[in-house]
């Protein structure tokens, strides 16, 4: 493990995370901080010494310290062992979850801008949740009412916003479905520390539906990964590889991309020691997804 850490740089790690320097001066690179939101680049990397310093928080150090702080912002395990495992997964030759072939990669809409975020109260959004069989008190725990401004049309809409771990949003109402940058996974910590189970979903409607049935609306004991798009499938590797999960429950859609994603996940799980896979999609077949099955079951759909 140590030789891997010794052959990579902080600049390479930041590039992997999608960050490019805003300003360069000799051995000094300045970034918008990957650990928090800011508008002025105050995250300093010295490429000669391979160290970092965040002028906004007064923190700094080497590679391991940075990865620990980054994992902390992602709400996942962040001790030294977790950091080393993450580095090995990102830069070593560990197996990864293969992406779905020929999948259309979603692009976030650059013209969309979220201008406000609050608790859900608009009747149209509540009716939309009702049509999906999702009670408002449960939705309030995971979703926000957002106002989305379209810079191109100069018009705004209200929608439900589901935030990912990098600050982007999945946006939905009855008439619109989209996202803002960056497109990423949402990781939801379970109620048990270092749980044995991890659940994987394509989107938030299926996650909320699953906990309605399994947990009366409460979190799973195990962790949950909401992909927010099958294009994020391989990004889930670092959340699972070497973590010590014993059981993986996948809730993919009953369509061709979902079937392929289930197979790719199964192949990856086989590379993990003592990790069993339980595909859950048979429960809601022949319906496309769990939420569609749910709406039929409670008399809302066909």
C-alpha positions in Angstrom: 0.0 0.0 0.0 2.7 2.5 1.0 4.5 2.3 -2.4 1.2 3.3 -4.1 0.9 6.4 -1.9 4.5 7.2 -2.6 4.1 7.2 -6.4 1.0 9.5 -6.6 0.6 13.2 -6.0 -2.0 15.4 -4.5 -2.5 17.0 -7.9 -3.3 13.5 -9.3 -5.8 12.9 -6.6 -7.5 16.3 -7.1 -7.7 15.6 -10.9 -9.4 12.2 -10.1 -11.9 14.1 -8.0 -12.6 16.5 -10.9 -10.7 19.5 -9.7 -8.2 21.6 -11.8 -6.0 24.4 -10.5 -7.4 27.9 -10.8 -4.0 29.4 -10.6 -0.4 28.1 -10.9 2.8 29.7 -9.7 5.9 27.5 -10.0 5.5 24.6 -7.6 2.4 26.2 -6.1 -1.1 25.2 -7.3 -4.3 27.0 -6.1 -7.7 25.3 -6.2 -11.2 25.9 -5.1 -11.3 23.9 -2.0 -12.6 20.3 -2.5 -13.5 20.2 1.2 -16.0 23.0 1.2 -17.7 25.6 -1.0 -15.9 28.7 -1.9 -15.6 31.2 -4.7 -11.9 32.2 -4.3 -9.2 29.6 -4.7 -7.6 29.2 -1.3 -6.7 25.6 -1.3 -2.9 25.5 -1.9 -0.9 22.5 -3.1 2.9 22.5 -3.2 4.0 20.0 -5.8 7.6 20.0 -4.7 6.8 18.8 -1.1 3.5 17.2 -2.1 1.6 18.9 0.7 -1.6 20.9 1.0 -2.9 23.8 3.0 -6.5 25.2 3.1 -6.2 28.9 3.9 -9.9 29.0 4.6 -9.8 26.5 7.5 -6.1 26.5 8.5 -5.8 22.8 7.9 -3.1 21.0 5.9 -0.8 18.0 5.6 0.1 15.2 3.3 -1.9 12.8 1.1 -3.3 10.6 3.9 -4.5 13.6 5.9 -6.2 15.0 2.8 -8.0 11.8 1.9 -9.2 11.4 5.5 -10.6 15.0 5.3 -12.2 14.3 1.9 -13.8 11.1 3.1 -15.1 12.9 6.1 -16.9 15.4 3.8 -18.5 12.3 2.1 -19.9 11.0 5.4 -18.0 7.7 5.1 -15.3 6.0 7.2 -12.3 8.3 7.4 -9.6 6.8 9.7 -6.1 6.1 8.3 -7.0 2.6 7.2 -10.1 3.9 5.3 -7.8 6.5 3.6 -5.3 4.0 2.5 -8.0 1.7 1.2 -9.5 4.6 -0.8 -6.1 5.4 -2.4 -5.5 1.8 -3.3 -9.0 1.6 -4.9 -8.4 4.8 -6.8 -4.9 4.2 -8.0 -4.1 0.5 -7.5 -5.2 -2.4 -9.6 -8.2 -3.4 -7.5 -11.3 -4.6 -9.4 -13.9 -1.9 -10.1 -17.6 -2.1 -10.9 -17.8 -2.1 -14.7 -20.0 0.6 -16.2 -23.1 -0.3 -18.2 -22.3 -0.5 -21.9 -23.8 1.9 -24.4 -25.5 3.9 -21.7 -26.4 7.4 -22.5 -24.3 9.6 -20.1 -26.5 12.3 -18.5 -25.2 15.8 -18.7 -26.1 18.3 -16.1 -27.9 21.3 -17.4 -25.6 24.3 -17.1 -28.4 26.8 -17.6 -30.2 25.6 -14.4 -29.5 27.4 -11.2 -31.0 26.7 -7.8 -32.1 30.0 -6.2 -33.7 28.8 -3.0 -34.1 25.7 -0.9 -36.7 25.0 1.8 -39.1 22.5 3.3 -41.7 21.1 1.0 -45.0 23.1 1.1 -46.2 23.7 -2.4 -49.5 21.7 -3.1 -48.3 20.6 -6.6 -45.2 19.0 -5.2 -47.2 17.3 -2.4 -49.6 16.0 -5.0 -46.7 14.6 -7.0 -45.3 12.8 -3.9 -48.8 11.4 -3.3 -48.9 10.1 -6.8 -45.7 8.2 -6.1 -47.1 6.9 -2.8 -44.5 8.7 -0.7 -45.8 10.3 2.5 -44.8 14.0 3.0 -43.3 13.5 6.5 -40.9 10.9 5.0 -40.1 13.0 2.0 -39.2 16.0 4.2 -36.3 14.0 5.7 -34.6 13.6 2.3 -35.9 16.1 -0.1 -36.2 19.9 -0.3 -38.5 22.2 -2.2 -36.2 24.1 -4.5 -36.7 27.0 -6.9 -34.9 26.3 -10.2 -34.0 29.3 -12.4 -33.4 28.7 -16.1 -30.8 31.2 -17.3 -31.7 30.6 -21.0 -35.5 31.2 -20.7 -35.4 33.5 -17.6 -38.1 31.3 -16.1 -38.3 29.5 -12.7 -40.0 26.3 -11.6 -40.5 24.7 -8.2 -39.3 21.1 -7.9 -38.2 18.5 -5.5 -34.4 18.5 -4.9 -32.4 15.5 -3.8 -28.8 16.4 -2.9 -25.8 14.3 -3.8 -22.5 14.0 -1.9 -20.8 16.7 -4.1 -23.6 19.3 -3.8 -25.4 18.6 -7.0 -29.2 18.0 -7.1 -31.6 15.6 -8.7 -34.5 17.7 -9.7 -38.1 16.4 -10.2 -41.7 17.5 -10.4 -44.6 16.1 -12.3 -43.4 17.7 -15.6 -39.6 17.9 -15.3 -36.7 15.7 -14.5 -33.1 16.9 -14.5 -30.0 17.6 -12.5 -27.5 20.2 -11.6 -23.7 19.9 -11.5 -22.0 17.8 -10.3 -23.7 14.5 -11.0 -22.8 12.1 -8.2 -23.8 9.4 -5.7 -25.7 10.0 -2.5 -24.5 7.9 0.4 -26.8 7.4 3.4 -25.3 6.1 6.5 -27.3 3.3 8.2 -28.2 3.2 11.9 -25.5 0.7 12.7 -21.8 1.6 12.8 -19.8 -0.6 10.4 -22.9 -2.5 9.2 -22.8 -5.8 7.5 -25.3 -4.8 4.7 -25.2 -2.2 1.9 -28.2 -1.4 -0.3 -27.8 0.0 -3.8 -30.5 2.0 -5.6 -30.8 3.8 -9.0 -32.8 6.7 -7.6 -34.3 8.2 -4.5 -38.0 7.2 -5.3 -37.0 3.5 -5.0 -34.9 4.2 -1.8 -37.8 5.9 -0.1 -40.2 3.1 -1.2 -37.9 0.4 0.1 -37.7 1.9 3.6 -41.4 2.4 3.6 -41.8 -1.4 3.3 -38.8 -2.6 5.2 -38.4 -0.1 7.9 -41.7 1.8 8.2 -40.0 4.9 6.8 -36.9 4.6 9.1 -33.3 4.2 7.8 -31.9 0.8 7.0 -29.6 -0.7 9.6 -27.1 -1.0 6.8 -25.8 1.7 4.5 -27.4 2.8 1.3 -26.0 4.1 -2.0 -28.3 6.0 -4.3 -26.5 6.1 -7.7 -28.7 9.0 -9.1 -27.8 7.5 -12.5 -26.4 4.2 -13.7 -23.6 6.4 -15.2 -22.4 6.6 -11.6 -22.2 2.9 -11.2 -18.4 2.6 -11.2 -18.1 5.5 -8.7 -19.7 3.2 -6.1 -16.5 1.0 -6.1 -14.7 3.1 -3.5 -17.7 2.9 -1.1 -17.8 -0.9 -1.2 -14.3 -2.2 -1.9 -12.6 -3.6 1.2 -15.2 -2.0 3.5 -16.1 -5.3 5.1 -19.8 -5.6 4.0 -21.1 -9.1 4.2 -24.3 -8.7 2.2 -25.1 -6.5 -0.8 -28.8 -5.9 -1.7 -29.3 -4.4 -5.2 -32.6 -2.7 -6.2 -32.0 -2.1 -9.9 -34.7 -1.6 -12.5 -36.2 -4.4 -14.5 -35.0 -3.1 -17.9 -31.9 -3.9 -20.0 -29.6 -1.3 -18.3 -30.8 -2.4 -14.9 -30.3 -6.1 -15.7 -26.7 -5.3 -17.0 -26.0 -3.2 -13.9 -27.1 -6.1 -11.6 -24.8 -8.5 -13.5 -21.8 -6.0 -13.3 -22.4 -5.6 -9.6 -22.6 -9.3 -9.1 -19.3 -9.8 -10.8 -17.7 -7.1 -8.6 -19.1 -8.6 -5.4 -17.5 -11.9 -6.3 -14.1 -10.2 -6.0 -14.8 -9.3 -2.4 -14.2 -11.9 0.3 -17.3 -13.2 2.1 -19.7 -10.7 0.3 -23.0 -12.2 -0.8 -25.3 -10.6 -3.3 -29.0 -10.5 -3.1 -30.8 -9.0 -6.2 -34.1 -7.6 -5.0 -35.7 -6.8 -8.4 -37.6 -10.1 -8.5 -39.9 -8.7 -5.8 -41.3 -6.0 -8.1 -41.2 -7.8 -11.4 -42.7 -7.4 -14.0 -42.8 -3.7 -13.1 -39.9 -1.5 -14.1 -38.9 -0.4 -10.7 -39.9 -0.7 -7.0 -41.8 2.6 -6.9 -43.9 1.6 -9.9 -44.8 -1.7 -8.2 -45.6 0.2 -5.0 -48.0 2.6 -6.7 -49.9 -0.3 -8.2 -50.0 -2.1 -4.9 -51.6 0.8 -3.1 -54.0 1.5 -6.0 -52.4 4.5 -7.6 -51.1 3.0 -10.9 -51.7 0.3 -13.4 
